[in-house]
Amino acid sequence: QVQLVESGGGLVQPGGSLTLSCAASGTRIGSYAMGWYRQAPGKQRELVARIPIGGRTEYADSVKGRFTISRNNAQNTVFLQMSSLKPQDTAVYFCNSAPPQWGDYWGQGTQVTVSS
């Protein structure tokens, strides 16, 4: 049974930085492309960063140059380094395979709030 546990969110001022972590269990993330998604209030969940099994990382235009996704397959963990944060980055952030491969499963997410 897959379990994804996101952590590292919090309240940060505009221009600040955060690093999110996603610890997986019940599966080996090394077999999947993984992604970070976010959902802001009243909006649909969107994919913001994707890391394939091999090859180049991919980013939504809104975060390109500010966010960096990485993975440690040995630790079964995915990371999202976020810098130059903006108020419009405020959302609940989730990790999952990209595209999602585990049915309707999503972790609890981690809240990121960018505000002065």
C-alpha positions in Angstrom: 0.0 0.0 0.0 1.5 3.3 -1.2 2.0 6.0 1.3 3.4 9.5 0.6 4.2 11.9 3.4 5.0 15.5 2.5 6.7 17.8 4.9 8.6 21.1 5.1 5.9 23.6 4.4 5.3 26.7 6.4 4.9 30.5 6.5 7.6 32.4 4.6 7.9 36.0 3.5 8.0 36.9 -0.2 11.4 36.3 -1.6 12.1 33.5 0.9 12.9 29.9 0.4 11.6 26.5 1.6 12.6 22.9 0.8 9.8 20.3 0.7 10.4 16.6 1.2 8.2 13.6 0.2 8.9 10.3 1.9 7.4 7.3 0.1 6.7 3.8 1.4 5.0 0.8 -0.1 6.6 1.4 -3.4 10.0 2.2 -4.9 9.9 5.6 -6.5 12.9 4.7 -8.6 10.5 3.0 -10.9 8.4 6.1 -11.6 8.6 9.6 -12.8 7.7 11.7 -9.8 6.2 15.2 -9.5 5.2 17.9 -7.2 1.8 19.3 -7.5 0.0 22.2 -5.8 -3.6 23.2 -5.1 -4.5 26.8 -4.2 -7.9 27.6 -2.7 -10.6 27.5 -5.3 -8.2 26.2 -8.0 -7.5 22.8 -9.5 -4.5 20.9 -8.6 -1.6 21.5 -11.0 1.7 19.9 -11.7 4.6 22.3 -11.0 7.7 20.1 -11.3 8.4 16.6 -12.7 11.5 14.4 -12.5 11.6 11.5 -14.9 13.4 8.2 -14.1 16.1 9.5 -16.4 16.4 12.7 -18.4 15.6 16.3 -17.9 13.5 17.8 -15.2 10.4 19.7 -16.2 8.8 22.8 -14.7 5.6 24.8 -15.0 6.4 28.2 -16.5 5.2 29.9 -13.3 8.0 28.3 -11.2 10.8 27.8 -13.8 14.1 29.2 -12.5 12.8 29.3 -8.9 12.0 25.7 -8.1 14.2 22.7 -8.3 13.0 19.1 -8.0 15.3 16.3 -7.1 15.1 12.7 -5.9 17.0 10.2 -3.8 15.9 6.8 -4.9 18.0 5.1 -2.2 16.1 7.0 0.5 12.8 6.8 -1.5 12.4 10.5 -1.2 11.6 13.4 -3.5 12.5 17.0 -2.8 11.4 20.4 -4.0 13.7 23.4 -3.4 11.7 26.6 -3.7 13.3 30.1 -3.8 12.2 33.6 -4.6 8.8 32.6 -3.3 5.8 34.8 -4.3 2.4 35.1 -2.7 0.9 33.3 -5.7 2.9 30.2 -4.7 0.7 29.9 -1.7 -1.0 26.4 -1.9 -1.0 22.9 -0.5 1.8 21.0 -2.1 1.6 17.3 -2.8 4.0 14.8 -4.4 2.9 11.8 -6.5 4.0 9.9 -9.5 3.7 12.0 -12.7 1.3 11.0 -14.1 -0.4 9.6 -11.0 -0.2 5.8 -11.0 -1.7 4.8 -7.7 -5.4 5.3 -8.4 -7.0 8.2 -6.4 -4.4 8.2 -3.7 -2.9 11.5 -2.5 -1.0 12.2 0.6 -2.1 14.9 3.1 0.1 17.5 1.5 2.0 20.3 3.1 0.8 23.9 3.3 3.0 26.7 1.9 2.0 30.2 2.7 3.9 33.2 1.3 2.9 36.4 3.0 4.5 39.4 4.7 
